[in-house]
């Protein structure tokens, strides 16, 4: 797992866009979880029910999508995000409940529920963490096309 474009050590400036690219060594269910600079968690993937499927091995999966209009655009808040990419051999029981870009406190009840679900996940789980750094652009920057 990495970012694309991956130059500058996963550092992006306001209005730049990027995606996460994941290539699995074995088929698995994927989850991407973002811990942002404000201390909130957001499920980036799966974003919908169709993404709660086995991702085949060897295929590059662009998250949130390969189409440039689907890319993540850097906007405030700026800082350092820690994105955790998890690949599950078996679909976790909590998967459906955490599908979608849900933002919640890292020290709240939803985070506790996610932690319990991760602790009880059946089968093998592979984890990769990616640090993403974001910075403001020039004054009065608008990211509108």
C-alpha positions as CSV (number, residue, x, y, z in Angstrom):
1,X,0.0,0.0,0.0
2,X,1.2,3.5,-0.8
3,X,0.0,6.8,-2.1
4,X,-0.1,7.9,-5.8
5,X,1.6,10.2,-6.7
6,X,4.1,9.0,-4.1
7,X,6.7,11.7,-4.5
8,X,7.9,13.9,-1.6
9,X,7.4,11.2,1.0
10,X,3.6,11.3,1.1
11,X,3.6,15.1,1.5
12,X,0.9,17.1,-0.2
13,X,-0.1,20.8,-0.4
14,X,-3.6,22.3,-0.3
15,X,-5.5,21.5,-3.5
16,X,-3.2,18.7,-4.6
17,X,-4.9,15.3,-5.1
18,X,-3.9,11.7,-4.5
19,X,-5.2,8.2,-4.0
20,X,-4.1,5.2,-2.0
21,X,-3.0,2.2,-4.1
22,X,-3.2,-1.2,-2.6
23,X,-1.9,-4.5,-4.1
24,X,-2.6,-7.6,-2.1
25,X,-0.4,-10.7,-2.0
26,X,-3.5,-12.8,-1.1
27,X,-7.2,-12.2,-1.7
28,X,-8.7,-10.3,1.3
29,X,-11.3,-7.9,2.5
30,X,-9.8,-4.4,2.8
31,X,-10.4,-1.6,5.3
32,X,-8.6,1.8,5.3
33,X,-8.9,3.8,8.5
34,X,-7.6,7.4,8.8
35,X,-6.6,9.0,12.1
36,X,-6.4,12.7,11.2
37,X,-4.4,15.5,12.8
38,X,-7.5,16.4,14.9
39,X,-7.7,13.0,16.6
40,X,-10.7,11.8,14.6
41,X,-11.1,8.4,12.8
42,X,-12.7,8.1,9.4
43,X,-13.3,4.9,7.5
44,X,-12.1,5.6,3.9
45,X,-12.7,2.1,2.6
46,X,-15.1,0.3,2.2
47,X,-17.2,3.3,1.3
48,X,-20.3,1.3,0.2
49,X,-21.7,-2.2,0.2
50,X,-20.2,-3.0,-3.1
51,X,-16.7,-2.6,-1.6
52,X,-17.3,-5.1,1.1
53,X,-16.0,-7.9,-1.2
54,X,-12.9,-9.9,-1.5
55,X,-10.2,-7.9,-3.4
56,X,-8.2,-10.3,-5.6
57,X,-4.5,-10.7,-5.2
58,X,-2.1,-8.8,-7.5
59,X,-4.7,-6.3,-8.7
60,X,-3.9,-2.6,-7.9
61,X,-6.9,-1.0,-6.1
62,X,-7.0,2.8,-6.2
63,X,-8.9,4.2,-3.1
64,X,-11.1,6.1,-3.2
65,X,-11.1,5.5,-7.0
66,X,-8.9,5.6,-10.1
67,X,-11.0,8.4,-11.8
68,X,-9.3,11.8,-11.1
69,X,-12.7,13.1,-9.9
70,X,-12.7,10.5,-7.1
71,X,-9.2,11.4,-5.8
72,X,-8.7,12.9,-2.3
73,X,-8.2,16.7,-2.5
74,X,-6.1,18.2,0.3
75,X,-8.1,20.7,2.3
76,X,-8.0,21.8,6.0
77,X,-7.4,20.6,8.6
78,X,-3.7,20.2,7.7
79,X,-1.1,18.2,9.6
80,X,-0.2,14.5,9.8
81,X,-2.6,11.7,9.2
82,X,-1.9,8.1,10.0
83,X,-3.8,5.8,7.5
84,X,-4.0,2.1,8.5
85,X,-4.6,-0.4,5.7
86,X,-6.0,-3.7,7.0
87,X,-6.4,-6.8,4.9
88,X,-8.7,-9.5,6.4
89,X,-8.6,-13.1,5.4
90,X,-12.2,-13.4,6.5
91,X,-14.9,-10.7,6.5
92,X,-15.0,-9.2,9.9
93,X,-18.3,-9.2,11.8
94,X,-18.2,-5.4,12.2
95,X,-17.5,-4.7,8.5
96,X,-21.0,-3.6,7.5
97,X,-21.4,-1.3,10.5
98,X,-18.2,0.5,9.7
99,X,-18.7,0.9,5.9
100,X,-18.7,4.4,4.7
101,X,-16.8,7.6,5.4
102,X,-17.8,7.9,9.0
103,X,-15.9,10.3,11.2
104,X,-15.8,9.5,14.9
105,X,-13.6,10.3,18.0
106,X,-10.6,8.1,18.5
107,X,-11.4,8.0,22.2
108,X,-15.2,7.4,21.9
109,X,-17.6,4.5,22.0
110,X,-17.4,3.8,18.2
111,X,-13.6,3.5,18.4
112,X,-14.0,1.1,21.3
113,X,-16.4,-1.0,19.3
114,X,-14.0,-1.0,16.4
115,X,-11.1,-2.1,18.6
116,X,-13.2,-4.9,20.1
117,X,-14.1,-6.0,16.5
118,X,-10.5,-6.0,15.4
119,X,-9.4,-8.0,18.5
120,X,-12.0,-10.6,17.7
121,X,-11.4,-10.8,13.9
122,X,-11.2,-14.4,12.6
123,X,-8.4,-15.5,10.3
124,X,-5.2,-13.7,9.3
125,X,-5.0,-9.9,9.4
126,X,-2.3,-7.9,7.6
127,X,-1.7,-4.3,8.6
128,X,0.3,-1.5,6.8
129,X,0.4,2.1,8.0
130,X,1.0,5.1,5.8
131,X,1.8,8.6,7.2
132,X,0.4,11.5,5.1
133,X,1.5,15.0,5.7
134,X,-0.6,18.0,4.4
135,X,0.2,21.7,4.4
136,X,-1.7,24.9,3.5
137,X,-1.0,26.4,0.1
138,X,-0.7,30.1,-0.7
139,X,-3.0,32.6,0.9
140,X,-6.7,32.6,-0.2
141,X,-6.3,29.4,-2.1
142,X,-9.5,28.0,-3.6
143,X,-9.5,24.3,-4.8
144,X,-12.5,24.9,-7.1
145,X,-11.8,23.7,-10.7
